[in-house]
Amino acid sequence: AEASVTLRNVGGSAINVVQIFPPDYPRFTRIGGSCGAAGFQIPVDGECTVQVRYAPEFPETVESFALVNSDAVAGADRIPLQG
């Protein structure tokens, strides 16, 4: 199964995303999206997407998260995922 997650900047200045940690590899893998590789910027009121694929080796339900590190005031963001 595949899902798309939107990263949105609602703050007053651009956000520099320095790293997106893949969630619970190899069950979840990042497969694309408009955000690009780490080291990108999201402008004020801007957004981009990260596409994730869930492909477990055996049928199972897993809860995990992706971690987005940036220079945002709030620090790292945890994006919950379930497969």
Salt bridges, closest charged atoms under 4 A:
GLU2 OE2 - ARG53 NH2 2.72
ASP24 OD2 - ARG27 NH1 2.67
GLU47 OE1 - ARG8 NE 2.79
GLU60 OE2 - ARG27 NE 3.03
